[in-house]
């Protein structure tokens, strides 16, 4: 995933986010982690699949989840993303 607009990152940098990175490729996850930490964010995970992402999200309550849309198990993660840890819709 590449974001070309620096305005997006400037807006994210306004506050520290708790970011869960869901990426099966270790190199990609490490690069994302490095970039996010340079921006001052706390990186949770990474999670390697959808099931792990759901478990980590329920436990650590991230403010943002970056997930590979082609990831096996991503459907469950998307459903999880529509509700808060308490089970109420956001």
Order of alpha helices (4+ residues) and beta strands (2+ residues): alpha-beta-alpha-beta-alpha-beta-alpha
